[in-house]
Amino acid sequence: MDSGRRFDIAAVAIVFLVFLVTVYLTKEFLSTILLSIVLVFLLKPVYALLFRVTKHGQISSLLSMMVMLILILAVILGLTGVLLVEISNLVESGALSEIRFSTVSNDLNIWLQNILPGLIYQYVKEIGDIPATIAFYLSPIAEGELASFASNVPALFAQAIVAIFFTYYILIDGSAFVKKAVELLPETKRSAVHYFLQELNSIYTTLFTVYFTTSMLSGVLAAVGFYLLGIPYPLVLGALVAVFTLIPLVGPPFVFVPMAIYYLLLGQLTMSLVILVFGTIVLMVIPENVIRPHLALKSARIHPIVTVLAYTAPIFVVGIMGVFIGPTLYGFLLAAYRAAAHYREI
């Protein structure tokens, strides 16, 4: 082996070692980097629209980030305002007192006795005071989650800053960076990499842009519907529908089913049924069978099993960040598979 060959091997080994060390040092921010990739695909339409107007990449990227931050802050402030108002009303009305709580518990037990068969009601009654039992089991979980969130606030803040910077610069220079990286490859491999990148872009468009756009449109439909039904806080509830629609296996029922139960407990059976019908048809059937297929017509076809795995499986490992990490990794592997299958057929 000549000296030049030994030098090449040593150089590759050193670069690979440095790469591994770099990945280890930045492992805590890998999920943040993947989140930035998701945000880039979500903001691409906004960035493209603004770039046609401003003709300036930095200004367009900055304005895109501002639009996203304004929407997030509006949702957070809206939810916070509603919670503060409702809690204040509950405190002033004395609904949180021990007497009121006991009254609600008794009313709930009477209601269950009226609608449940005798044997089932006796079994439920043996559980004890249902609201107190639920509170007993949920309180430690809620306290633990709040404590964990409070301890992680500094790290979450740092990750948010990194995600903002990454998204800002990828929007500006991402395409040029990828193009230069492809030019470094041997000419015989460039066509395969180009095909892979095209598949990756199409898959990510389906997994992210179509998925999130459908969720946002579901939120808009929910807000309009709740407003027409005369339900308080339609915008806030619409935002909640949009957020929960993003979470697999949860979706809009997490919002409209409790609302239907609430109105049922108030004795408004008609409103409860209307909310159930509206939620099932407008917030579930139409988005999944009309809106999402229409948006996905010009994007990659992805089997539903892959989509469910991409958005669901990682949640059980890395938490809510799995909604962003999973589709990024599954989409990458799917693009690699399709590129390999394409060039095997040639």
N, C-alpha and C positions, 0 to 999 in steps of 0.2 A: 504494500500500500504506500503510495507516494505521499510526500508531505502535504501537498495541496488537498488530497482526499482526507487526510487526518485532520487538517485544519477545518474543513467543512463539517466533519462529524462533530468535532469539539465545539464549533460555533453553534451548531444546531442544538447540541446537548445543553450548552449554557443558556441559550435563548429559551429553550423549553423549561429549564429549571427556574429561570427568572419569571417566566410566565406562570408557573405553578405557585411560586411565592406571591406573585402579584394577585392571583385569584384568591389565595388564602387571606391576604391582607384586606381584600375588598369583599370578602364573602358576605359580610353583614349588609352590604349595599347591592348585592346581586338582584335581590327582589326589587329594590328601588330602580335599578337600571331597566329591568324588565317592565316595571310600571311606566317608566319614561317612554319605552317603545310603544306601549299601549296608548299613552296619551298623544304621542306623535300621530298615530293612525287616526285617532279620534279627532284631532285638531287639523288634520290635513285639509279637509274641505274648507274650513274656516280660513286657514292660512292661505290656501290657493285663491279664495275670494278676495281676501285683503291684499294679497300680492298683486292681483290684477289692478287694484285701485291705487296702491301706494308705489308699486314698482320698486320696493325696498324690502329686502329680506328681514333685516333686523327689526324694522318697525312692524312688519306684518307678524313676525313671531311674537314680539312683545304684546301687540294688541290681541293676538290669539290667546296668549296666556292670561291677559287681563279679563277677557270674556269668560274663560273657564273659572277663574278665581271669583269673579262677580257672581256667577251662577251658584257656585258652591257656598259662598258667604250668604247669598240670599236665602238658600234653602236652610242653612244652619240657623241664621237669625230668625227666619220664619218659624222653624220648629221650636226654638228657644222661647220666642215670644208667646207662642200658643201654650207651651208648657207652663210658663210663668203665670199667664192669665188664668189658666184652668186651675192650677194649684192654689193661686190666690183666692179664686172663687170658692174652691172647696174648703179652704181654711176659714174664710169669712162666713160660709154657710153652716159650718160645724159638721159637715158631712164626714170629716175624718175623725170625729170623736168616737169614743168607745161605744156609746149608745147607738149611734148611727150605724157603726160597723156591725153591731149585734143585730140591728133591725134588718140590714141587708142580708145577713147570714140567715135569719129566720125566713125572710121572703124567698130566698133562694131555695131553702129546704122545702118550703110549701110548694113552690113552683115545680121542683123535681118530683115531689110526691104526686102531683097532679098529672104529670106527663109520663112518668116511668111506671112500668109494671111493679107490682108489690114486691116480688122477690128481688128484683134489681134495686129497688129503692132501699130495701132493708140492707142490702150489701153496701150500697153507697153510704147509708146512714152509719154503718159500723166504722166507716173510715173516720167519722168524727165531723167536727166543724170544718167544712170544705174550704172556705176562704182562709181560715187560720192555718189549716194544713198546707195549703198552697203557699201561703206566706212563710210558713216555717221552713219549707224546703227551698224556696226561691231566695229568701233573704241572704243566706250564706253565699250562694252563687253570685248574686248581684254585688255583694260587698267585695268578694274576691276579684270579680271582674273590674270593679271600680278601682280597687287598690292596685291591680296589675296595670290598668291604663294610666293611673297617676304616676306610677314608677317609670313607665315607658315614655312619658311625655317628652323629655329631652331628646331621646333617640328618635322618636317619631318626628319631632320638629326638624332635626338634622336631616333625616331621610327626605322629608318634604322639601327642604331647601335644595338638596341634591337633585331630586326629581325635577324640580322647576328648572334648574340650570341645565340639566341634561336635555330636557324637552325643548327648551329654548334654542340650544345650539344644534340639536339634531334636526329641528325644523329648518334651520338656516343652512347647515352644511352636510346634512345626512346623505343626500343624494350624491354630492360631489365626493364625499369620503368613500362611499361604496364604489363609485365609478373608478376612483384611483386605486382602490384595493384590488378590483378585478383586473386592472391593467398590469398589476404586478405578477399575475399568474401566467403560466405558460400559455401560448396561443392555442394549443390543442385542448386546453381545459376551459377556456373562456366561454365557449358556447354553452357548455354544460352548466357552468355557474350562472350564466345569464338566464337560462331556462329555470334553474332553481330559484333565482331571485324573483322571476315573474310569477312562479307558482306561489312563492312565499308571500308576495304582495297581494295576490288574489285571495289566498287563504286568510291572511290577516284582515283583509277588508271584510270578508264574510264573518269571521269570528269576532271582530271588534266593532267595525263601523256599523254593519247591519244589526248586530246584536244590541249595541248600545242605542242606536237610532230607534229600533223597535221599542226599547224600554222607555226612551224619552217620549215617543209618540203615545205609548200606553199611559204615561203620566199626564199628558195633555188631554187625552180622552177622558181620563178619570176626573181631572179637575173640571172640565166642561160638564160632565155628567153630574158630578156632585153639586155643582153650582145650580144646574137646572132642577135638581131634586130638592134644593133648599137646604142642603147639609152644610153646617158651619165649617169654615176653614177649607174651602175646596182646593185652593192652591197648595196649601201645606199637605193635605191628604193626597193630592195628585203627585206631589214630589215624593211622598212616601211610596206610592205605587210604583213610580219610576225606579226608585232605589231598590225596592224588594223584588221587582221584576228582574233585576240584574242577578239576583241570588238564585241559583238553581234549587229545585225542590221546595222553594218557598213561594215566590211569585206574588201576584196580586191578591190571592186568597188570604194572605197574611194580614191584609188591610181590610178588605171588604167583608170577610167572614166575621171578624170581631165587631165590625160596625153593625152587621145584620143581627148579631146576638144582642148587642147593646139596645137596638130599637125593639127587639123582641121582648127584652126584659122590661122595657118601658111600656109594653102593651101595644106598640104600634106594629101589628102584624103585617099590614099592607106594605109599609115602608121597608120592613125587614125583607119581605119577599121581593120587592122591587130592587133592592140593593143586591140581593143574591142573583137575580136574573141579569141585571145590568153588569155586575162583575163577571159573571160567567160568559156572557155573550160578547160584551164590548171590551172587557179587559183581558180575556183569555182566548176566546175563539177567534175574534177578528185579528188581533195582533199575530197569533201563531199561524193562522190559515190564510190571511189576506195580506197584511202589511209585510211580515218577514219574507214570504216567498216573492212578493213583488220587488222588494229591495235586493233580494239575492239573485235576481234574474241574470244580471251581468257580472256576477262574481263566481267564485269557485264553488263547486258542489261538494259539500262535506256531509258524510253520513251522520245521522242524528246520534249514533252511539259515540262517535268521536267527539261531537260537541258536548254531549252529556259528561263524558269522561273528562274532557278538558276543563270544564267549568265546575265539576263536582268533586272528583277524586282529590285534587290538591288541597281543597278546603280542609279535609280531615287531617292533613299533614302540617300545613303551614298557616292555617286559619283563613281569614277573609282575604288575605293577599293572594290566596290560591286562585281567586277569580281573575287575577291579572297574570300570575305566573303560569298557571296551567295552560291556557290557550296559547301563550307565547311558545312554550316548549312543545306542546302537541302539534301546533302549526308548523314549527320548524321541522319536526320529524316527518310530518305528513308531506311537506314540500320536498324533503330529501328523498322520501320513498317514491314520490311521483316522478322526480327527476331521474332517479335510477331506473325506474320502470320504463320511462320514455326512451332513454338511451340504450336500454337493453333490447328494445323492439327495433331500433334502427339497424 
